[in-house]
Amino acid sequence: MKTILLTAILLLSIISAAPAGQQAIPSYYSQYDFLMAPASTYYEGLLGFANPAALNFLKNSENRFYWSTDGTAAGTFKNWGLFFGSPHIGFGMLHQKNGDFKATDYRISLGIGSDEAAIGLAYGWSKVNIDSLKHERLFKSSLIVRPLKYLSLSLLGDFSVESSARRGA
């Protein structure tokens, strides 16, 4: 438990050590619109897309498809996500369209651990149609600690592999 706590403190220190890039890494909320609760507790973190450590808690292979409409216009199909996961490994893609801007983010994730704690790693890349709004390739690390039956704590860190941009949650 001390090792996990020490790892969490180290991860948080690294994330907060440097200033974040402006738009190099998409905002946390724009990436996880399909989650109704924190990524460490709800639907296994979009099968590792939002929180790779959550893949440790999967018992079987699963896949999910989410989409959102534009208000009440049920025929619109601008934002969607397709996620695949099995115990310890996952793949996801998230497509977003806003006006002329289109972006599809891809992520390969790994998660290992026990019932009380897990760590995860992921690599992500994007395809966008407007170069000035490009999302940078990123490395994601995460930690989930579940010290009590109804308590789940998590740390997430995104690190750009193209610049010094970082984000933590």
The 8 nearest C-alpha neighbors of each residue, nearest first, counted from 0:
[[1, 3, 2, 4, 5, 116, 146, 144],
 [2, 0, 4, 3, 5, 6, 7, 8],
 [3, 1, 5, 0, 4, 6, 7, 8],
 [4, 2, 6, 0, 5, 1, 7, 116],
 [3, 5, 7, 1, 6, 2, 0, 8],
 [4, 6, 2, 8, 7, 3, 1, 9],
 [7, 5, 3, 9, 4, 8, 2, 10],
 [8, 6, 4, 10, 5, 9, 3, 11],
 [7, 9, 5, 11, 10, 6, 12, 4],
 [8, 10, 12, 6, 7, 11, 5, 13],
 [11, 9, 7, 13, 12, 8, 6, 14],
 [10, 12, 14, 8, 9, 13, 7, 15],
 [13, 11, 9, 15, 10, 14, 16, 8],
 [12, 14, 16, 10, 11, 15, 9, 17],
 [15, 13, 11, 12, 16, 167, 165, 10],
 [14, 16, 12, 13, 17, 11, 18, 167],
 [17, 15, 13, 14, 12, 18, 11, 165],
 [18, 16, 15, 19, 14, 165, 163, 13],
 [19, 17, 20, 16, 164, 165, 15, 163],
 [18, 20, 164, 165, 166, 17, 21, 163],
 [21, 19, 164, 23, 22, 18, 165, 163],
 [20, 22, 23, 19, 164, 24, 25, 18],
 [23, 21, 24, 25, 20, 134, 132, 26],
 [22, 24, 134, 135, 20, 21, 164, 25],
 [23, 25, 22, 134, 135, 26, 164, 159],
 [26, 24, 22, 23, 27, 134, 29, 30],
 [25, 27, 29, 28, 24, 30, 22, 166],
 [26, 28, 30, 29, 31, 25, 168, 166],
 [29, 27, 31, 30, 26, 32, 25, 34],
 [28, 30, 26, 27, 31, 32, 25, 95],
 [31, 29, 28, 27, 32, 26, 25, 93],
 [30, 32, 28, 33, 34, 29, 27, 49],
 [31, 33, 34, 29, 30, 28, 35, 27],
 [32, 34, 31, 35, 65, 66, 45, 80],
 [35, 33, 36, 32, 31, 41, 38, 37],
 [34, 36, 33, 41, 37, 32, 38, 31],
 [35, 37, 41, 34, 38, 40, 39, 42],
 [38, 36, 39, 40, 41, 34, 35, 44],
 [37, 39, 44, 40, 41, 50, 49, 36],
 [40, 38, 37, 44, 153, 53, 41, 143],
 [41, 39, 38, 37, 43, 36, 42, 151],
 [40, 42, 43, 36, 38, 44, 37, 39],
 [43, 41, 44, 45, 40, 46, 38, 34],
 [42, 44, 53, 46, 41, 45, 54, 40],
 [43, 45, 38, 50, 49, 46, 47, 42],
 [46, 44, 48, 47, 43, 49, 42, 82],
 [47, 45, 43, 84, 44, 48, 89, 54],
 [46, 48, 51, 50, 44, 45, 49, 54],
 [49, 47, 45, 91, 46, 50, 106, 51],
 [50, 48, 44, 47, 45, 38, 51, 31],
 [49, 51, 44, 47, 52, 53, 38, 48],
 [50, 52, 47, 119, 108, 53, 110, 109],
 [119, 53, 51, 110, 118, 117, 54, 50],
 [52, 54, 43, 55, 51, 56, 50, 44],
 [55, 53, 87, 110, 56, 52, 57, 47],
 [54, 56, 111, 110, 87, 53, 57, 86],
 [55, 57, 54, 53, 58, 86, 114, 43],
 [58, 56, 86, 54, 55, 59, 85, 43],
 [57, 59, 86, 56, 60, 85, 55, 54],
 [60, 58, 85, 57, 86, 61, 84, 56],
 [59, 61, 85, 84, 86, 62, 58, 57],
 [62, 60, 84, 83, 85, 59, 63, 46],
 [61, 63, 83, 82, 84, 64, 60, 81],
 [64, 62, 82, 81, 65, 83, 61, 80],
 [63, 65, 81, 80, 82, 66, 62, 79],
 [66, 64, 80, 79, 63, 81, 33, 67],
 [67, 65, 79, 78, 80, 68, 64, 76],
 [66, 68, 78, 79, 69, 76, 65, 77],
 [69, 67, 75, 73, 70, 76, 72, 66],
 [68, 70, 72, 75, 71, 67, 73, 77],
 [71, 69, 72, 68, 73, 67, 75, 74],
 [70, 72, 73, 69, 68, 74, 75, 67],
 [73, 71, 74, 70, 69, 75, 68, 76],
 [72, 74, 75, 68, 71, 69, 70, 76],
 [75, 73, 72, 76, 68, 69, 71, 77],
 [76, 74, 68, 73, 69, 72, 77, 67],
 [75, 77, 68, 78, 74, 67, 66, 79],
 [76, 78, 96, 75, 95, 79, 68, 67],
 [79, 77, 95, 94, 67, 66, 96, 76],
 [78, 80, 66, 94, 65, 93, 67, 77],
 [79, 81, 93, 65, 92, 64, 94, 66],
 [80, 82, 64, 92, 91, 63, 93, 65],
 [81, 83, 91, 63, 62, 90, 46, 92],
 [84, 82, 62, 90, 89, 61, 91, 46],
 [85, 83, 89, 46, 61, 60, 88, 62],
 [84, 86, 60, 88, 59, 87, 61, 89],
 [85, 87, 57, 54, 55, 88, 58, 59],
 [86, 88, 110, 54, 55, 109, 111, 85],
 [89, 87, 109, 85, 108, 86, 84, 54],
 [90, 88, 84, 108, 83, 47, 107, 46],
 [91, 89, 107, 83, 106, 82, 108, 84],
 [92, 90, 82, 106, 48, 81, 105, 83],
 [91, 93, 105, 81, 104, 80, 82, 106],
 [92, 94, 80, 104, 103, 79, 81, 95],
 [95, 93, 103, 79, 78, 102, 80, 104],
 [96, 94, 78, 102, 101, 77, 103, 93],
 [95, 97, 101, 77, 100, 78, 98, 102],
 [98, 96, 100, 99, 101, 95, 77, 78],
 [97, 99, 100, 96, 101, 77, 95, 102],
 [98, 100, 97, 101, 96, 128, 129, 102],
 [101, 99, 97, 98, 96, 128, 129, 102],
 [102, 100, 96, 127, 95, 128, 99, 97],
 [103, 101, 127, 95, 126, 94, 104, 96],
 [102, 104, 94, 126, 93, 125, 95, 127],
 [103, 105, 125, 93, 92, 124, 102, 94],
 [106, 104, 92, 124, 123, 91, 125, 103],
 [105, 107, 123, 91, 122, 90, 48, 108],
 [108, 106, 90, 121, 122, 89, 123, 91],
 [109, 107, 121, 89, 51, 88, 47, 120],
 [108, 110, 88, 120, 87, 119, 51, 121],
 [109, 111, 119, 52, 87, 55, 54, 51],
 [112, 110, 55, 117, 118, 87, 119, 52],
 [113, 111, 117, 116, 55, 118, 114, 110],
 [112, 114, 116, 115, 117, 111, 55, 56],
 [113, 115, 116, 112, 56, 145, 117, 55],
 [116, 114, 145, 113, 144, 146, 117, 112],
 [117, 115, 144, 113, 143, 112, 114, 145],
 [118, 116, 112, 143, 52, 111, 142, 113],
 [119, 117, 142, 52, 141, 111, 110, 112],
 [118, 120, 52, 110, 51, 141, 109, 140],
 [119, 121, 140, 109, 139, 51, 108, 110],
 [122, 120, 108, 139, 107, 138, 109, 51],
 [121, 123, 138, 107, 106, 137, 139, 108],
 [124, 122, 106, 137, 105, 136, 138, 107],
 [123, 125, 136, 105, 104, 137, 106, 135],
 [126, 124, 104, 103, 105, 134, 127, 136],
 [125, 127, 103, 102, 104, 128, 124, 133],
 [128, 126, 102, 101, 129, 133, 125, 103],
 [127, 129, 101, 130, 100, 102, 126, 133],
 [130, 128, 131, 132, 127, 100, 133, 101],
 [131, 129, 133, 132, 128, 127, 134, 126],
 [130, 132, 129, 133, 134, 128, 127, 22],
 [133, 131, 130, 129, 134, 22, 127, 100],
 [134, 132, 130, 131, 127, 135, 129, 23],
 [135, 133, 23, 24, 125, 132, 25, 136],
 [136, 134, 23, 24, 137, 159, 133, 161],
 [135, 137, 124, 123, 160, 159, 161, 134],
 [138, 136, 159, 123, 160, 158, 122, 135],
 [137, 139, 122, 158, 121, 157, 159, 123],
 [140, 138, 157, 121, 120, 156, 158, 122],
 [141, 139, 120, 156, 119, 155, 121, 157],
 [142, 140, 155, 119, 154, 118, 52, 156],
 [141, 143, 118, 154, 153, 117, 52, 119],
 [144, 142, 153, 117, 116, 152, 52, 118],
 [143, 145, 116, 152, 151, 115, 146, 153],
 [146, 144, 151, 115, 147, 150, 116, 152],
 [145, 147, 144, 115, 150, 148, 151, 116],
 [148, 146, 150, 149, 145, 151, 115, 144],
 [147, 149, 150, 146, 145, 151, 115, 114],
 [150, 148, 147, 151, 145, 146, 40, 152],
 [151, 149, 147, 145, 148, 146, 152, 144],
 [150, 152, 145, 144, 153, 149, 40, 39],
 [153, 151, 144, 143, 145, 150, 154, 39],
 [152, 154, 143, 142, 39, 144, 155, 151],
 [155, 153, 142, 141, 168, 143, 156, 7],
 [156, 154, 141, 168, 167, 140, 153, 142],
 [155, 157, 167, 140, 139, 166, 141, 14],
 [158, 156, 139, 166, 165, 138, 167, 137],
 [159, 157, 165, 138, 137, 164, 139, 160],
 [160, 158, 137, 164, 161, 162, 136, 135],
 [159, 161, 137, 136, 162, 158, 138, 135],
 [162, 160, 159, 135, 136, 163, 137, 164],
 [163, 161, 164, 159, 160, 20, 23, 135],
 [162, 164, 159, 165, 20, 161, 19, 17],
 [165, 163, 20, 19, 159, 162, 158, 23],
 [166, 164, 158, 19, 157, 14, 159, 163],
 [167, 165, 157, 156, 19, 14, 158, 168],
 [166, 168, 156, 155, 14, 157, 165, 11],
 [167, 155, 154, 156, 166, 27, 153, 11]]
